[in-house]
Amino acid sequence: MRITPKSITVRDLVNGYEDNEELGVRAYGGKLDVRPPYQREFVYKDKQRNAVIETLRQDFPLNVMYWAVRDDGTFEVIDGQQRTISICQYVEGDFSIEIDGHQMAFHNFQDDQQKQILDYELMVYLCEGADSEKLEWFKVINIAGEKLTDQELRNAVYHGQWVTKAKQYFSKNGCPAYGIASDYMKGSPIRQDYLETAISWISDGKITEYMGGHQHDANVNELWLYFKGVIDWVGATFPTKRPQQMRSVQWGALYNTYKDVKLEPAELEKRVADLMGDLDVKRKVGIYEFVLGGEAETKLLEVRVFDEKTKLAAYEQQTAAARESRTSNCPVCTAGSNANATRIYEYSEMDADHVTAWSKNGPTDLSNCEMLCVPHNRAKGNR
């Protein structure tokens, strides 16, 4: 790749700036594509955006930006999109910054102050080379302190018509995916969380392989219809929305497994509500997989265990009764005909178990706690 330094003014950069849904983001007299297909959405927070303007206003040096030179003589931003948009939006009057306690937009400055900003010189490196070289450069250069997410990097590697279409559905503020799934998914569309999740669901986690295989597709109908099917299934199966818990569920995996199983939403909802209200259930997000899977995997719920105070109280009660009756303080040992039938175990040699299993509505309190010797406790747990 050949890299050539070039100095341009803010005045030149903001000339012809426009940002619209069809044409994308353009600047530099329409010759600069600020957001080519592999670029992410604007993600700067107000503090970062304002810092860019303060850098210009104070005549401090701003980090170098990188543009790729296209065959037709126009340019595309490799690195510097966030800074470019921040500068253009400010000069266009889209936001203001605080100076000495006052909110100052660009038009609030005196003529000489405006001229100082417009005459500020930006250092740009013009990069010429093959597309693969540009993308490799894009992956390794510093992106103004905002690290690229894994999905943003994948978008760069597999850029093309398919990624462009996918971003329209999954990667814009207020995009269709967010509109139907915001109660069921966490993350940010503009940081590619929705797109990454959708691809992971449809591909069973093989995101790179899926994107590589569909890079040159003309549309994203397969992905969008699948994603919409998942969300429709969730809404029909669990009609009561609980966003706090639902957003952490991997719905794609559950849909792939249970979409063809006949389910009764009313029965599922009753069980979900019961478990949500059960103080012994520590991991509420696991409830949905638990009720769908026949309630066999209690580890999904991280059911509350007996605390030390409760276990010690149960131990003292059992040990006192065992000494009086000259039997073992382990009920299973007492019931057996072996040398341990009268053994008194130390507290460290025993562990707690539910008399009536939690799965059969046994509470996790002293009334339902029994201490067993470790071997018998483990044997009971394995049954």
N, C-alpha and C positions, 0 to 999 in steps of 0.2 A: 504494500500500500504506500502511496506517495502522500505526504502531509505537507501542506503549505500554509504558513501563517498569514492572516489577513486582519487588518484593523477596520472596524466599521463603527459608525456612530449610532447612538440610540435613535436619532432622527431617521437614519436610513433603515434601521431594524423595524421600527413601528410603521413605516410607510406602507400603506395598503393592508394593514392588519385586519383580518376578519376571522370569525369563528362561527361556523354554522354546520348544521347536521349533514348537509350534502357534500359540501366542498372541504370540510375539515377546517384546520387552522392554518392560515397563510399569513406571511409577513414579508418584509424586505421587497416591497413593490410587487408582491404576488409571486416572487421567485423562490421563496423559502417555504417548504412543506414542514410546518412545525410539528405535526403529529403524523408521521408515516405509520403504516400498518403495525409495525412492531413496537411502537411507542405506547406507553401507558397513558392513562387519563391524568388530568391535573390533580396532584395529591398534596401540594404544599399546604401547610397550615398557615393561618394568618401571621403568626410570628415569623415563620420562614419567609413568607412572601414579603412582609414589611421589611425584613432585614435586607432583602435584595435592593429595595428602593433606598434604604438608608445608606447602603454601600455606594450607590450612585450619587446620592445627594452629598455625601461627605468626600467624594472623589477618592474613595478607597478602591483598591484593585478587586475586581470580580473574577472568579475562577474562569479559566479558559473554556470556551464552548467548541464543540466539534460538529461540523457540517459535512455531509457526504455530497460529492459533486456527481450529478446525474449526467447521463449521456447527452441530454438536450441542453445542458448548461445551467439548469436550475439546481436547487439544493434541497437537501432534507436534513433535519436535525438528528444527529446521532446522540449527542449529549448536550443538554442545556435547555430542554423543553420547558422545564418548570421555571427557570429564570427568564426565559424569553416571554412566556405567557404572563408572568408577574410584571415584567417591564411594560409590555404592550397594554395590559389591562389597566395599569396605573395611568399611563399617558392618555388612554382613552377615557379615563374618569370612572372606571368600574369600582374603585375602592379608594379609601383615604388612609393615611397613617397619622399617628399621634406625634405632634411636635410641640414641645413645651406646653403640654396640656391641652392642645387644640388639635382637632381633626382636620388635616390638610389634604385635600385632593390636589391633583396636578394643576387644575385651573385656578386654585387658590393662591398659587405662587405668583410673585412678581415676574415680569418679563425676563429679567436677568437670571432669576432662579430657574425658570423654565428652560432658558437657553443653556444653563449649566448642565442640566440633566440631559437635554437633547444632544448636546455636543460631547457627552461622555463617550469615550472610545472603548469599545468592547474588543477583546482579542478572540478571534475565531481561527481554528485550524481547519482548513479545507482538506478533506480526505478523498482520494481517488483510488479506486480499486474494484475488485470483483465484489458481488453482493455478499458472498461468504466471508470475505475479509472485513467488510463493513459490520456485519453482524457479530463477528468475533470481537471486533474492536468495541462494539456496543456493549458486549457482555463484560469486558474486563475493565473499562475505564470507570473512573469515579463519577457517580451520578449525584453530585451536589449534596452528599450526606444522606440521601434517601436510598437505602439499599433496595435493589430489585427483589421482588418476591420470586419464588421458583416458577410460578405461572407466568409472570412477566417475562422471564427469561425464555420459557417455552414459546411464548407468543412471538418472541424475536426470532428464535431458531426456525419455527414453522410458519413464519409470516406468509401471508397470501390471502386469497379471496375467502377461504374458509374461516381463518382467524378474524378477518374484518367483519364477516357476517356474524360470527359467534359473539364478538364484542358488542354488537348492536343489541343482542338479546340478553347478554349476561354481564356486561361490563360498564354500563353507563349509569349515572345517577337517575333513579326512577325508571330503570330498564324493565322490560316485561318480566324477567325472572324475579326481580325484587318485588314487583307488584303482586305476584301470586305466592311467593315463598318466604316473605320476610318474617312471618310468624313461625316458620319451621327451620330457618337456617341462620347461622351467625356469620359474621364477617362483613366485608365491604365489597360491593360490586366493582368499584373503581380500582381496588387493589387485587382484583381478579379472583377473589375467594369464591364467588358464585360460579364462575366459569370452571375453576379448578375442581370444585365439588361435583358439579354436574358431569364433567368428563370422568372423574374418578368413579362415580356411581355407575355410569353406563359401561365402563371398561374394567370394572372390578379392580380398580387401582392402577391399571396399566395406562397412565395418562400419556406418557411419551409415545408409546406404541400407537395409541388411538389417534393422537394428533398427527403423527407421521403418516398414518394410513389415510387420513382424510384431508391432508394439507391442500390438495388441489381440487377438492369438491367445490361445486358451484353454490351449494347452500348448506345450511345446518339443520335441515328438517329432521333428520334422524335424532340428533341430540336434543333439539327443542321438544319434539313430540314425546320422546322418552321422559325428559325432565318434567314436562307438564303432566304426563301419566303418573309419575311418582307423587307429585304434589296433590293431584286429584284423588289418588288412592289414600293418601294420608288424611285428607279432609273428610273422605267418606268413611274411613275406618275409625278415626278418632275425631269426631265432630266438635268436641269441646277443645278449644284452643288453650294451651298452656305454654306460651312462648318461652318462658324462663327455662323450662325443662325441654321442650320440643326442639329448641334451636341447637341442642348438643347431640341430638340423635342422628345416627347415620341411616337416614331413611332409605337411601338407595339400596343398601344391602338388605334391609327388611323387605322392601318392595320386591327385589329380585327373588327372595325366598318365599314370600307369602302371597304374592299377587294373585295366584290361582287357587288359593285356599279359601273355602267358604267360611266367612267370619260373621259374627253377630256383634255389630257395633254397640248395641245397648248393653250386652253382657260385658264386653270389653271395657266400656266406660264405667260400669259399676265397679269392676275390679280395679281399674286404674284409680278411681276416686278413693276407694278403700286404702289402697297402698300409699297414695299421696298423703293421706291422713294418718298413716301408721308411723308413730314416732320411732319405731325400731328400724325403719327403712332409712338408711343414711344416703343412698345414692338414688335419688328420684329419677334421674335421667335413664336409668336402666329398667324402669318399670315397663316401658313400651315393648322392649324386646322380651322381657320376662313374661308378660301376659300373652304375647304371640307365640312363644316357644313352649307352651304347656307348663310353665312355671316349674321347670326342673332345675334351673341354674340360679340358686339363691345368691351366688356370688355376684351376680349382676346388680344386686340391690345393696350389697355391703350391709347386711342386717346387723344391727347393734348387738354387741356381745356384752356379757356380764362384766361389770366393773369390779375392781379389786375389793371395794368395800362390800359388795354383795357376795362375792365369792368367799371372802373371809368369814362373813356372818354364817353362810351356809356350811362352811367347813366346821366352825365352832359348834353349831347345832348338831351336825351329824356325828362329830367326834364325841361330844358329851353323851349322846344317846348310845353310841357304840360302846363306850366304856361301861356304861350302866348295864347294857345287855350282853357285854362280853362278846361282841361281834365286830366285824370289820366296819370301819367308817366308809368303806366303798360298798354301796348296796349290791352291786353285781358280785363282788367277792363274797359277801355274806350269803348270797343265794346259792353259791357254788359249794361243791364238796371237795375242797382242796386246802392246802396249807395256808392260803391267804384268807380263809373264811373268818379269821379272828384278828387279822393284821390291822394295826392302826397306822395309817400312812401319814407322813409329814405333809404339810400344806404344799410344799414344793413338788410333791410326788402326785398331786392331783390337779384336775382341771374341771371347769364348770360345763354343764350341759343342761339343755332344756328338758324338763320332765315330759311336758307336752310340747312337741316340736313347734317351732315358730310357724312353719308352713300349715300347721293345724290350729292356728290361732293361739298358740301358747305365748304368754307375755314374757318379756325379758326382765323379770324382777325376782325378788327373793322367794316369792310363793311358788315359782316355777323353776327354781334353780336347784340342781343336785350336783354334788362333787363326786367324780369318779376317779379311780386311779388312772394314770395316763394310758396304760395299755388298753383298758376297757373303754375309756373315752374315745381313743382312736378307732377301736373296733366298731363302736357304735356309730361313729361319724362315717365310716366306710360302708355302712349298710344302706 
